[in-house]
Amino acid sequence: MENVVLIIHLILALSLIGTVLLQRSEGGGLGMGGGGGATGSRPAATAMSKFTWMLAIAFICTSIALTLISASNSAGSSVADRLNLDAGAGDVQLPDLGDSLLPPSSADAPLVPSGD
């Protein structure tokens, strides 16, 4: 099921890229330029823009579906469970960190002769 939704998602992504690139540029990128009044109003929605909106909504729906599917597949498991590590099975030697993980105190520091 996840593979089918993923393939549909990829097809929608490519179609959405194509339809956005096929649309006519309205000019005035980022709201630059333009005028006021009737000439500055938003143009009527074309069939291409409606189709782009439908593709965008379908893309968002498949994104949410993929998120829900992957969340249900991984419910109750963690990364450590998927690695299947046994405590005594590895040849990894951990370094001896001692009793404390704090840095040494100033009393343990070597004495440095003064430059007088």
C-alpha positions, -999 to 999 in steps of 0.1 A, spaced: 0 0 0 28 24 9 45 18 -25 13 26 -44 8 58 -25 45 67 -29 43 62 -67 11 83 -69 29 110 -48 59 111 -71 37 113 -102 18 142 -86 50 160 -77 63 158 -113 29 168 -127 27 198 -103 62 209 -113 52 207 -150 19 226 -146 36 254 -126 63 257 -153 37 258 -181 17 286 -166 21 321 -181 42 345 -160 21 373 -145 52 395 -142 60 417 -112 77 390 -92 73 394 -54 47 421 -59 71 445 -75 57 471 -99 21 470 -110 -4 497 -106 -35 503 -87 -72 501 -94 -87 477 -119 -53 469 -136 -38 457 -103 -66 433 -94 -62 396 -95 -70 379 -128 -98 354 -131 -88 318 -124 -81 298 -156 -85 261 -161 -47 257 -157 -47 274 -123 -76 253 -111 -58 221 -123 -27 233 -104 -47 237 -73 -62 202 -76 -28 187 -81 -15 207 -50 -44 194 -28 -38 158 -40 -1 162 -33 -8 174 3 -32 145 8 -7 119 -4 19 135 19 -4 132 49 -12 96 39 25 86 36 31 102 70 3 82 86 13 49 69 50 53 81 39 62 116 17 31 118 45 9 105 70 21 130 46 22 161 61 4 191 96 1 177 127 21 182 160 25 165 177 2 190 150 -25 184 157 -24 146 195 -27 151 191 -60 171 221 -53 193 228 -78 220 247 -65 251 274 -92 251 275 -102 214 298 -74 201 336 -72 201 335 -35 209 355 -25 239 343 6 257 370 28 273 372 30 311 358 64 321 364 60 358 339 68 385 333 104 375 327 121 342 336 155 356 369 171 346 398 169 371 398 194 399 425 221 402 441 203 431 450 174 406 466 198 381 504 198 378 523 227 393 537 251 367 567 272 378 562 309 375 582 329 350 596 353 376 
